[in-house]
Amino acid sequence: MSTIHVANLSPAVDQNMLRQIFGHFGAIVDVRLIAQSGPAAYAFVDFAAPDAARKALEMSGAEFGGRPLRVELAKNTPQTAATTAAPEAPSDLAAELFVGGLSVTTTAEPLRRHFSRFGNVVEANVATHRSTGVSKGFAFLRFAAVDQARAALAAAPHVVDGRSLNVEMSNMGRTAAQLPAARP
C-alpha cells in the first residue's frame, strides 16, 4: 500500500469527490479527509499499489473548488481516522510558509538560498502549470522547525529575483499550529 497527502482542499471537496479525482490512477483502499475548523483541509489517500500513488502526483496543481491541489507522497500517515485526527508531527506542517509574488522564472534554488539564513529549508516547492511547466507565481517552503519559519516571517520584506514577496503562514501551517502536540 502507498499513500498520498493531498493539501489545499476546498471545503466543497468530500471523500467521494477525492475517490473520483484519484480513482482512475488505481485501486483506492481508503480516503481519510481531515477537515479543520478553518479554511484548510487535507486528506490521505491510500492506494493498493505504489505505482498508482506515484501516478496520482500528476494531480498536483490541478484546481478543484477554486484551489490548486498540492499532492505529494505521504511521509508519516495516520493509519485510521479513529486513531489519529491530525498528522503525527503537526509541527512539520506548522513550519510551512506560503510565498507569493514570485517571478515566473524563479525556481526553488533562489528561494532556498534566500530563506536558508533563517534556518534549514527542508522543502521548497514552486507551483507550476502542469502543461507548460511555467511557475504559477507562488511556492511553499517548509522549515525544519516552527521558530525558523517565524523568523523568516518576522524578517519581511523579502526580495528574490527583483520581486518583493508576499510571505505568510500557509493554510496548512496555520491549521497545524493550532493542533495539540503529538503524544509519544
CYANA upper distance limits for C-alpha pairs under 8 A (distance plus 0.5 A):
  1 MET  CA     46 ASP  CA      7.11
  1 MET  CA     47 PHE  CA      6.19
  1 MET  CA     48 ALA  CA      5.17
  1 MET  CA     49 ALA  CA      5.96
  1 MET  CA     50 PRO  CA      6.67
  2 SER  CA     46 ASP  CA      6.23
  2 SER  CA     47 PHE  CA      5.84
  2 SER  CA     48 ALA  CA      7.09
  2 SER  CA     49 ALA  CA      6.67
  2 SER  CA     50 PRO  CA      5.30
  2 SER  CA     53 ALA  CA      6.56
  3 THR  CA     44 PHE  CA      6.99
  3 THR  CA     45 VAL  CA      6.01
  3 THR  CA     46 ASP  CA      4.84
  3 THR  CA     47 PHE  CA      6.53
  3 THR  CA     50 PRO  CA      8.34
  3 THR  CA     53 ALA  CA      6.79
  3 THR  CA     73 LEU  CA      6.66
  3 THR  CA     74 ALA  CA      6.04
  3 THR  CA     77 THR  CA      8.10
  4 ILE  CA     44 PHE  CA      6.16
  4 ILE  CA     45 VAL  CA      5.86
  4 ILE  CA     46 ASP  CA      7.11
  4 ILE  CA     53 ALA  CA      6.64
  4 ILE  CA     56 ALA  CA      8.38
  4 ILE  CA     57 LEU  CA      8.41
  4 ILE  CA     71 VAL  CA      7.17
  4 ILE  CA     72 GLU  CA      6.07
  4 ILE  CA     73 LEU  CA      4.85
  4 ILE  CA     74 ALA  CA      5.26
  5 HIS  CA     42 TYR  CA      7.83
  5 HIS  CA     43 ALA  CA      6.37
  5 HIS  CA     44 PHE  CA      5.25
  5 HIS  CA     45 VAL  CA      7.18
  5 HIS  CA     70 ARG  CA      8.43
  5 HIS  CA     71 VAL  CA      6.24
  5 HIS  CA     72 GLU  CA      5.86
  5 HIS  CA     73 LEU  CA      6.41
  5 HIS  CA     74 ALA  CA      5.42
  6 VAL  CA     42 TYR  CA      6.04
  6 VAL  CA     43 ALA  CA      5.61
  6 VAL  CA     44 PHE  CA      6.71
  6 VAL  CA     45 VAL  CA      8.14
  6 VAL  CA     69 LEU  CA      7.14
  6 VAL  CA     70 ARG  CA      6.07
  6 VAL  CA     71 VAL  CA      5.09
  6 VAL  CA     72 GLU  CA      7.20
  7 ALA  CA     40 ALA  CA      8.46
  7 ALA  CA     41 ALA  CA      7.16
  7 ALA  CA     42 TYR  CA      4.98
  7 ALA  CA     43 ALA  CA      7.11
  7 ALA  CA     69 LEU  CA      6.49
  7 ALA  CA     70 ARG  CA      5.40
  7 ALA  CA     71 VAL  CA      6.94
  7 ALA  CA    172 MET  CA      8.01
  8 ASN  CA     40 ALA  CA      6.61
  8 ASN  CA     41 ALA  CA      6.77
  8 ASN  CA     42 TYR  CA      6.81
  8 ASN  CA     67 ARG  CA      7.14
  8 ASN  CA     68 PRO  CA      7.33
  8 ASN  CA     69 LEU  CA      6.05
  8 ASN  CA     70 ARG  CA      6.65
  8 ASN  CA    171 ASN  CA      7.75
  8 ASN  CA    172 MET  CA      7.95
  9 LEU  CA     13 VAL  CA      6.97
  9 LEU  CA     40 ALA  CA      7.00
  9 LEU  CA     41 ALA  CA      5.72
  9 LEU  CA     42 TYR  CA      6.25
  9 LEU  CA     64 PHE  CA      8.12
  9 LEU  CA     65 GLY  CA      8.26
  9 LEU  CA     67 ARG  CA      7.25
  9 LEU  CA     68 PRO  CA      8.43
  9 LEU  CA     69 LEU  CA      6.90
 10 SER  CA     39 PRO  CA      8.21
 10 SER  CA     40 ALA  CA      7.77
 10 SER  CA     41 ALA  CA      7.45
 10 SER  CA     64 PHE  CA      7.57
 10 SER  CA     65 GLY  CA      5.88
 10 SER  CA     66 GLY  CA      7.74
 10 SER  CA     67 ARG  CA      6.83
 11 PRO  CA     35 ALA  CA      8.33
 11 PRO  CA     39 PRO  CA      7.66
 11 PRO  CA     40 ALA  CA      8.06
 11 PRO  CA     41 ALA  CA      7.37
 11 PRO  CA     65 GLY  CA      8.44
 12 ALA  CA     65 GLY  CA      6.92
 13 VAL  CA     17 MET  CA      6.50
 13 VAL  CA     18 LEU  CA      7.55
 13 VAL  CA     64 PHE  CA      8.23
 13 VAL  CA     65 GLY  CA      7.64
 14 ASP  CA     18 LEU  CA      6.86
 14 ASP  CA     33 LEU  CA      7.77
 15 GLN  CA     19 ARG  CA      6.78
 15 GLN  CA     31 VAL  CA      6.81
 15 GLN  CA     32 ARG  CA      7.84
 15 GLN  CA     33 LEU  CA      6.84
 16 ASN  CA     20 GLN  CA      6.83
 17 MET  CA     21 ILE  CA      6.58
 18 LEU  CA     22 PHE  CA      6.55
 18 LEU  CA     23 GLY  CA      8.34
 18 LEU  CA     31 VAL  CA      8.02
 19 ARG  CA     23 GLY  CA      5.64
 19 ARG  CA     28 ILE  CA      7.77
 19 ARG  CA     31 VAL  CA      7.88
 20 GLN  CA     24 HIS  CA      7.93
 22 PHE  CA     26 GLY  CA      8.13
 22 PHE  CA     28 ILE  CA      8.49
 22 PHE  CA     56 ALA  CA      6.90
 23 GLY  CA     27 ALA  CA      6.90
 23 GLY  CA     28 ILE  CA      6.82
 25 PHE  CA     52 ALA  CA      5.64
 25 PHE  CA     53 ALA  CA      7.89
 25 PHE  CA     55 LYS  CA      6.72
 25 PHE  CA     56 ALA  CA      6.44
 26 GLY  CA     47 PHE  CA      7.20
 26 GLY  CA     48 ALA  CA      7.88
 26 GLY  CA     49 ALA  CA      7.75
 26 GLY  CA     52 ALA  CA      5.53
 26 GLY  CA     53 ALA  CA      8.37
 27 ALA  CA     47 PHE  CA      6.28
 27 ALA  CA     48 ALA  CA      6.14
 27 ALA  CA     49 ALA  CA      7.92
 27 ALA  CA     52 ALA  CA      8.18
 28 ILE  CA     45 VAL  CA      7.62
 28 ILE  CA     46 ASP  CA      6.31
 28 ILE  CA     47 PHE  CA      4.97
 28 ILE  CA     48 ALA  CA      6.57
 29 VAL  CA     45 VAL  CA      8.26
 29 VAL  CA     46 ASP  CA      5.83
 29 VAL  CA     47 PHE  CA      5.93
 29 VAL  CA     48 ALA  CA      6.37
 30 ASP  CA     45 VAL  CA      6.46
 30 ASP  CA     46 ASP  CA      5.60
 30 ASP  CA     47 PHE  CA      7.82
 31 VAL  CA     43 ALA  CA      7.51
 31 VAL  CA     44 PHE  CA      6.34
 31 VAL  CA     45 VAL  CA      5.07
 31 VAL  CA     46 ASP  CA      6.82
 32 ARG  CA     43 ALA  CA      5.90
 32 ARG  CA     44 PHE  CA      5.65
 32 ARG  CA     45 VAL  CA      6.97
 32 ARG  CA     80 THR  CA      8.09
 32 ARG  CA     81 ALA  CA      6.77
 33 LEU  CA     41 ALA  CA      7.92
 33 LEU  CA     42 TYR  CA      6.56
 33 LEU  CA     43 ALA  CA      4.77
 33 LEU  CA     44 PHE  CA      7.08
 34 ILE  CA     41 ALA  CA      6.28
 34 ILE  CA     42 TYR  CA      5.82
 34 ILE  CA     43 ALA  CA      6.03
 34 ILE  CA     85 ALA  CA      7.22
 34 ILE  CA     86 ALA  CA      7.58
 35 ALA  CA     40 ALA  CA      7.70
 35 ALA  CA     41 ALA  CA      5.16
 35 ALA  CA     42 TYR  CA      7.15
 36 GLN  CA     40 ALA  CA      6.62
 36 GLN  CA     41 ALA  CA      6.13
 36 GLN  CA    175 THR  CA      7.60
 38 GLY  CA    175 THR  CA      7.47
 39 PRO  CA    171 ASN  CA      7.63
 40 ALA  CA    171 ASN  CA      6.00
 40 ALA  CA    172 MET  CA      6.77
 40 ALA  CA    175 THR  CA      7.27
 41 ALA  CA    172 MET  CA      8.28
 44 PHE  CA     74 ALA  CA      8.06
 44 PHE  CA     77 THR  CA      7.80
 46 ASP  CA     53 ALA  CA      8.29
 47 PHE  CA     52 ALA  CA      6.88
 47 PHE  CA     53 ALA  CA      6.55
 48 ALA  CA     52 ALA  CA      8.16
 49 ALA  CA     53 ALA  CA      7.48
 50 PRO  CA     54 ARG  CA      6.94
 51 ASP  CA     55 LYS  CA      6.67
 52 ALA  CA     56 ALA  CA      6.69
 53 ALA  CA     57 LEU  CA      7.29
 53 ALA  CA     73 LEU  CA      7.68
 54 ARG  CA     58 GLU  CA      8.47
 54 ARG  CA     73 LEU  CA      7.88
 56 ALA  CA     71 VAL  CA      8.23
 57 LEU  CA     71 VAL  CA      6.09
 57 LEU  CA     72 GLU  CA      6.57
 57 LEU  CA     73 LEU  CA      8.05
 58 GLU  CA    130 ARG  CA      8.23
 59 MET  CA     69 LEU  CA      7.52
 59 MET  CA     70 ARG  CA      8.35
 59 MET  CA     71 VAL  CA      7.10
 60 SER  CA     68 PRO  CA      7.76
 60 SER  CA     69 LEU  CA      5.77
 60 SER  CA     70 ARG  CA      5.33
 60 SER  CA     71 VAL  CA      5.19
 60 SER  CA     72 GLU  CA      8.08
 60 SER  CA    130 ARG  CA      8.44
 61 GLY  CA     68 PRO  CA      5.18
 61 GLY  CA     69 LEU  CA      5.55
 61 GLY  CA     70 ARG  CA      6.56
 61 GLY  CA     71 VAL  CA      8.35
 61 GLY  CA    127 ALA  CA      7.21
 61 GLY  CA    128 THR  CA      7.46
 61 GLY  CA    129 HIS  CA      7.20
 61 GLY  CA    130 ARG  CA      7.29
 62 ALA  CA     67 ARG  CA      8.48
 62 ALA  CA     68 PRO  CA      5.69
 62 ALA  CA     69 LEU  CA      6.11
 62 ALA  CA    130 ARG  CA      8.21
 63 GLU  CA     67 ARG  CA      5.55
 63 GLU  CA     68 PRO  CA      4.65
 63 GLU  CA     69 LEU  CA      6.52
 64 PHE  CA     68 PRO  CA      6.97
 64 PHE  CA     69 LEU  CA      7.54
 76 ASN  CA     87 PRO  CA      7.87
 76 ASN  CA     88 GLU  CA      7.26
 77 THR  CA     87 PRO  CA      7.07
 77 THR  CA     88 GLU  CA      7.67
 78 PRO  CA     83 THR  CA      7.77
 78 PRO  CA     84 THR  CA      6.14
 78 PRO  CA     85 ALA  CA      8.30
 78 PRO  CA     86 ALA  CA      7.98
 78 PRO  CA     87 PRO  CA      6.99
 78 PRO  CA     88 GLU  CA      7.48
 79 GLN  CA     83 THR  CA      7.68
 79 GLN  CA     84 THR  CA      8.01
 80 THR  CA     84 THR  CA      6.97
 81 ALA  CA     85 ALA  CA      6.42
 84 THR  CA     88 GLU  CA      8.27
 86 ALA  CA     90 PRO  CA      7.57
 86 ALA  CA    179 LEU  CA      8.05
 88 GLU  CA    182 ALA  CA      6.39
 89 ALA  CA     93 LEU  CA      8.01
 89 ALA  CA    181 ALA  CA      8.18
 89 ALA  CA    182 ALA  CA      6.70
 90 PRO  CA     94 ALA  CA      6.66
 90 PRO  CA    176 ALA  CA      5.64
 90 PRO  CA    177 ALA  CA      7.63
 90 PRO  CA    179 LEU  CA      7.25
 90 PRO  CA    181 ALA  CA      7.50
 90 PRO  CA    182 ALA  CA      7.72
 91 SER  CA     95 ALA  CA      6.74
 91 SER  CA    145 ALA  CA      7.61
 91 SER  CA    146 VAL  CA      7.03
 91 SER  CA    176 ALA  CA      7.17
 91 SER  CA    177 ALA  CA      7.39
 91 SER  CA    181 ALA  CA      8.31
 92 ASP  CA     96 GLU  CA      7.80
 92 ASP  CA    142 ARG  CA      8.01
 92 ASP  CA    143 PHE  CA      8.22
 92 ASP  CA    144 ALA  CA      7.52
 92 ASP  CA    145 ALA  CA      7.49
 92 ASP  CA    146 VAL  CA      8.11
 93 LEU  CA    142 ARG  CA      7.92
 93 LEU  CA    172 MET  CA      6.49
 93 LEU  CA    173 GLY  CA      5.54
 93 LEU  CA    176 ALA  CA      6.20
 93 LEU  CA    177 ALA  CA      8.28
 94 ALA  CA    146 VAL  CA      6.50
 94 ALA  CA    169 MET  CA      8.41
 94 ALA  CA    172 MET  CA      7.38
 94 ALA  CA    173 GLY  CA      4.33
 94 ALA  CA    174 ARG  CA      6.86
 94 ALA  CA    175 THR  CA      7.87
 94 ALA  CA    176 ALA  CA      5.41
 94 ALA  CA    177 ALA  CA      5.43
 95 ALA  CA    142 ARG  CA      6.06
 95 ALA  CA    143 PHE  CA      5.78
 95 ALA  CA    144 ALA  CA      7.39
 95 ALA  CA    145 ALA  CA      6.16
 95 ALA  CA    146 VAL  CA      4.77
 95 ALA  CA    147 ASP  CA      8.13
 95 ALA  CA    148 GLN  CA      7.92
 95 ALA  CA    149 ALA  CA      5.82
 95 ALA  CA    150 ARG  CA      8.36
 95 ALA  CA    169 MET  CA      8.45
 95 ALA  CA    173 GLY  CA      6.55
 96 GLU  CA    140 PHE  CA      7.23
 96 GLU  CA    141 LEU  CA      6.01
 96 GLU  CA    142 ARG  CA      4.70
 96 GLU  CA    143 PHE  CA      6.85
 96 GLU  CA    146 VAL  CA      8.44
 96 GLU  CA    149 ALA  CA      7.35
 96 GLU  CA    169 MET  CA      6.80
 96 GLU  CA    170 SER  CA      6.33
 96 GLU  CA    172 MET  CA      7.64
 96 GLU  CA    173 GLY  CA      5.60
 97 LEU  CA    140 PHE  CA      6.10
 97 LEU  CA    141 LEU  CA      5.63
 97 LEU  CA    142 ARG  CA      6.81
 97 LEU  CA    149 ALA  CA      7.38
 97 LEU  CA    167 VAL  CA      7.26
 97 LEU  CA    168 GLU  CA      6.15
 97 LEU  CA    169 MET  CA      4.95
 97 LEU  CA    170 SER  CA      5.23
 97 LEU  CA    173 GLY  CA      7.29
 98 PHE  CA    138 PHE  CA      7.79
 98 PHE  CA    139 ALA  CA      6.51
 98 PHE  CA    140 PHE  CA      5.28
 98 PHE  CA    141 LEU  CA      7.10
 98 PHE  CA    166 ASN  CA      8.43
 98 PHE  CA    167 VAL  CA      6.30
 98 PHE  CA    168 GLU  CA      5.91
 98 PHE  CA    169 MET  CA      6.24
 98 PHE  CA    170 SER  CA      5.09
 98 PHE  CA    171 ASN  CA      8.49
 99 VAL  CA    138 PHE  CA      5.98
 99 VAL  CA    139 ALA  CA      5.61
 99 VAL  CA    140 PHE  CA      6.51
 99 VAL  CA    141 LEU  CA      7.89
 99 VAL  CA    165 LEU  CA      7.00
 99 VAL  CA    166 ASN  CA      6.13
 99 VAL  CA    167 VAL  CA      5.11
 99 VAL  CA    168 GLU  CA      7.20
100 GLY  CA    137 GLY  CA      6.61
100 GLY  CA    138 PHE  CA      4.79
100 GLY  CA    139 ALA  CA      7.02
100 GLY  CA    165 LEU  CA      6.20
100 GLY  CA    166 ASN  CA      5.31
100 GLY  CA    167 VAL  CA      6.90
101 GLY  CA    137 GLY  CA      6.09
101 GLY  CA    138 PHE  CA      6.71
101 GLY  CA    163 ARG  CA      7.41
101 GLY  CA    164 SER  CA      7.32
101 GLY  CA    165 LEU  CA      5.51
101 GLY  CA    166 ASN  CA      6.42
102 LEU  CA    106 THR  CA      6.77
102 LEU  CA    137 GLY  CA      4.94
102 LEU  CA    138 PHE  CA      6.14
102 LEU  CA    139 ALA  CA      8.38
102 LEU  CA    160 VAL  CA      8.19
102 LEU  CA    163 ARG  CA      7.02
102 LEU  CA    165 LEU  CA      7.03
103 SER  CA    135 SER  CA      8.18
103 SER  CA    137 GLY  CA      6.45
103 SER  CA    161 ASP  CA      7.55
103 SER  CA    163 ARG  CA      7.19
104 VAL  CA    134 VAL  CA      6.88
104 VAL  CA    135 SER  CA      5.29
104 VAL  CA    136 LYS  CA      7.24
104 VAL  CA    137 GLY  CA      6.26
105 THR  CA    134 VAL  CA      8.22
105 THR  CA    135 SER  CA      7.35
106 THR  CA    110 PRO  CA      7.51
106 THR  CA    111 LEU  CA      8.41
106 THR  CA    135 SER  CA      7.95
106 THR  CA    161 ASP  CA      7.31
107 THR  CA    111 LEU  CA      7.59
107 THR  CA    126 VAL  CA      6.92
108 ALA  CA    112 ARG  CA      6.65
108 ALA  CA    124 ALA  CA      6.03
108 ALA  CA    125 ASN  CA      6.68
108 ALA  CA    126 VAL  CA      6.44
109 GLU  CA    113 ARG  CA      6.70
110 PRO  CA    114 HIS  CA      6.57
110 PRO  CA    160 VAL  CA      7.56
110 PRO  CA    161 ASP  CA      8.26
111 LEU  CA    115 PHE  CA      6.49
111 LEU  CA    124 ALA  CA      7.81
111 LEU  CA    160 VAL  CA      7.60
112 ARG  CA    116 SER  CA      6.09
112 ARG  CA    121 VAL  CA      6.79
112 ARG  CA    124 ALA  CA      7.20
113 ARG  CA    117 ARG  CA      8.05
114 HIS  CA    160 VAL  CA      7.72
115 PHE  CA    119 GLY  CA      7.73
115 PHE  CA    121 VAL  CA      7.59
115 PHE  CA    152 ALA  CA      7.35
116 SER  CA    120 ASN  CA      6.21
116 SER  CA    121 VAL  CA      6.30
118 PHE  CA    148 GLN  CA      6.03
118 PHE  CA    149 ALA  CA      7.85
118 PHE  CA    151 ALA  CA      6.54
118 PHE  CA    152 ALA  CA      6.16
119 GLY  CA    143 PHE  CA      7.20
119 GLY  CA    144 ALA  CA      7.77
119 GLY  CA    145 ALA  CA      8.41
119 GLY  CA    148 GLN  CA      5.64
119 GLY  CA    149 ALA  CA      8.20
120 ASN  CA    143 PHE  CA      6.07
120 ASN  CA    144 ALA  CA      5.99
120 ASN  CA    145 ALA  CA      8.42
120 ASN  CA    148 GLN  CA      8.08
121 VAL  CA    141 LEU  CA      7.34
121 VAL  CA    142 ARG  CA      6.37
121 VAL  CA    143 PHE  CA      4.97
121 VAL  CA    144 ALA  CA      6.86
122 VAL  CA    141 LEU  CA      8.25
122 VAL  CA    142 ARG  CA      6.22
122 VAL  CA    143 PHE  CA      5.93
122 VAL  CA    144 ALA  CA      6.43
123 GLU  CA    140 PHE  CA      8.35
123 GLU  CA    141 LEU  CA      6.13
123 GLU  CA    142 ARG  CA      5.51
123 GLU  CA    143 PHE  CA      7.53
124 ALA  CA    139 ALA  CA      7.56
124 ALA  CA    140 PHE  CA      6.39
124 ALA  CA    141 LEU  CA      5.06
124 ALA  CA    142 ARG  CA      7.04
125 ASN  CA    139 ALA  CA      5.88
125 ASN  CA    140 PHE  CA      5.80
125 ASN  CA    141 LEU  CA      7.01
126 VAL  CA    135 SER  CA      7.17
126 VAL  CA    136 LYS  CA      8.26
126 VAL  CA    137 GLY  CA      8.23
126 VAL  CA    138 PHE  CA      6.57
126 VAL  CA    139 ALA  CA      4.62
126 VAL  CA    140 PHE  CA      7.08
127 ALA  CA    135 SER  CA      6.31
127 ALA  CA    136 LYS  CA      6.07
127 ALA  CA    137 GLY  CA      7.67
127 ALA  CA    138 PHE  CA      6.45
127 ALA  CA    139 ALA  CA      6.04
127 ALA  CA    140 PHE  CA      8.46
128 THR  CA    132 THR  CA      8.27
128 THR  CA    133 GLY  CA      5.75
128 THR  CA    134 VAL  CA      5.73
128 THR  CA    135 SER  CA      4.69
128 THR  CA    136 LYS  CA      5.63
129 HIS  CA    133 GLY  CA      5.53
129 HIS  CA    134 VAL  CA      6.04
129 HIS  CA    135 SER  CA      6.88
129 HIS  CA    136 LYS  CA      6.82
140 PHE  CA    170 SER  CA      7.91
142 ARG  CA    149 ALA  CA      8.15
143 PHE  CA    148 GLN  CA      6.82
143 PHE  CA    149 ALA  CA      6.41
144 ALA  CA    148 GLN  CA      7.79
145 ALA  CA    149 ALA  CA      7.31
146 VAL  CA    150 ARG  CA      6.75
147 ASP  CA    151 ALA  CA      6.60
148 GLN  CA    152 ALA  CA      6.91
149 ALA  CA    153 LEU  CA      6.85
150 ARG  CA    154 ALA  CA      6.64
151 ALA  CA    155 ALA  CA      6.78
152 ALA  CA    156 ALA  CA      7.54
153 LEU  CA    167 VAL  CA      7.02
153 LEU  CA    168 GLU  CA      7.00
153 LEU  CA    169 MET  CA      8.45
156 ALA  CA    167 VAL  CA      8.07
157 PRO  CA    164 SER  CA      7.39
157 PRO  CA    165 LEU  CA      7.56
157 PRO  CA    166 ASN  CA      8.49
158 HIS  CA    164 SER  CA      6.30
158 HIS  CA    165 LEU  CA      6.00
158 HIS  CA    166 ASN  CA      8.27
158 HIS  CA    167 VAL  CA      8.27
159 VAL  CA    163 ARG  CA      5.75
159 VAL  CA    164 SER  CA      4.95
159 VAL  CA    165 LEU  CA      6.37
160 VAL  CA    164 SER  CA      7.26
160 VAL  CA    165 LEU  CA      7.70
169 MET  CA    173 GLY  CA      6.01
169 MET  CA    174 ARG  CA      6.40
170 SER  CA    174 ARG  CA      6.66
171 ASN  CA    175 THR  CA      6.69
172 MET  CA    176 ALA  CA      6.45
173 GLY  CA    177 ALA  CA      6.51
174 ARG  CA    178 GLN  CA      7.34
175 THR  CA    179 LEU  CA      7.36
